């Protein structure tokens, strides 16, 4: 951002930009996204494995994967903030604030990529296509979600909420 853009921001935008959050680096955003990706990947892989092994239809497998991605993503955040002394309810509220947008973007991208790869949703656990498509989709989701997290952290949103509890 050049200085003209910086000076033209409203008071609210300026406070969100520098209000105690300092400069949001790509490294910070990548670390937040990697944290989110860990929970998403656990849930996503588990959902795909369970759905595929159980013979679920594609839609059922995707829904299960998304639900488990949110559960594991929130659980990882909650584990950390509960250690800082927050109650379960307060930790859940922090996890919702910190992870909902990041997980939603990641799941949207991840599942869109998997569905777009011909044959990926019909691949079995023993097929290289199953694992390659899953890893590729998670990598694409990471690349697209990192700028989203950088933008949110720079405004005191998303993973910036968690840092107040460490």
N, C-alpha and C positions, 0 to 999 in steps of 0.2 A: 504494500500500500504506500503510495507516495504521500508527502506531507499535505497536499491539497485535500486528498480524500480523508486524511486523518482529521483535519480541521473542520471539514464539512459534516462530520458525523454528529448526530444529535447527542444530547447529554446522556440519554439512556444507552445508546450504542457505545459511546465513549467509556462509560462506566463499565459496561460489559466487556469492553476490549481490554481495559487496563486495571479494572477494579480488583486488585489483589491477585489477579491471575497471571500477571506478567506476560511475557511473550510465549505464545503457544508454538512449540517447535514441531516439526514433522516427526521427530523422534518420540515426543510425548504422545502425539496422535497415534503413531504406529504401536507404541506400547499399550495404549488404551484399546486399540483395535485388536491387538494380539490377545489381550486379556479376554475380550469379548469373543474372539474367534475360538479360544480354547473351550469355553462353555458351549458355544454354538456347535463346534466340531464334535464334541462329546455327544451332545444331543442328536445332532444330525446323523452321525455315523451310527449311533445306537438305533435311532428311528429307522434308518435305511436298512440296517441289518435285521432288525425285528420284522419290519414290514415285508422285506424280501423273503426272509426265511418262513414267515407265516403265510406267504402267498397273498398279502393284501393287494387290493387294486392300487394303481398309482396314486390316486387321490388320497386314499387312506394312509399310504406310506408317507406321503408329503406332509399331511396334517400331523401324523405322529412325530415326524422329524422336527417340525416347527415347534410343536408343544414341548418336546424334550429339549430343544435348543434353548427355549425361553427358561425352562425349569433349571437346566444346568447353568446357563448364563447368570441368572439371578442368584442361584445357590453359591456360585463362586464369589460373587460380590458380597453377598450376605455373610459368608464365612469370614471374610476379612474385616468387615465393619462390626460384626458381633465381637470379634477379638478386641476391638477398641472400646468395648463397653456398652454398645447400643443394645437395646432390647430386640427381640425377634421382630416385633411389629415395626419398630423404627428402622431396623436394618432392611426390612422388606420395602419400606418407603424409599430409602436411599437407593436400593437396587432398581426399583421402578424408575426413579428419576435418572439414574446413571446409565442404565442399560437398554431401556425400551426402544429408543430410536435406533441405536446402534444394532441391536439384535434384529429389529424389524428390517432395516436396510440390508443387513447381511443375509437374512433369510430370503428376502425378496430376490436378491441377486443370485444367491446360491441355488435356490430352487429353479429360478428361471433358466440358469445355465444348464442345470442337470436335465430339465425337460427339453431344452433346445438341442441337446446332443442326441443324435439319432441312436436309438437302441439302449440308451443309458438306463432308462426307467425299467426296461425289461431284462436288463443284465442280471445275472445271478451272482451270489457272493464269490463264487469261484472264478468269475470272469474278470479279466484284466480291465475291461471297459467299466465295470462297476466301480472299481477302486480308482482308476484313472480319472473318470468323470467326476467322482466325488472330490478328489484332491484338487482337480482343476477348478471346479466350481467354488471351492473354499478359497483358493488363491485369488480368483477374480473378485470374490466378495470382499476379501481383505483389501485389495487395491482400491476398490470403489468406496468402501466404508471408511478408510483412513482419512480422506479429506472431509468427510461428514463429521467425524469425530474431532478433527482439528478445528473446524468451524464452531462446533458446539462447545468445546473446551475453552476456546478463545472468548466465548460469551458467558462463561461460568456455568455452562450446562453439561449434561452428560457425565462423563467421568470426572469432571471438575468437582462434582458434588461429593464423590467418594473421597477425594483428597482432603476434605475438611474433617474426615473421620479417621484419619491414619495418624 
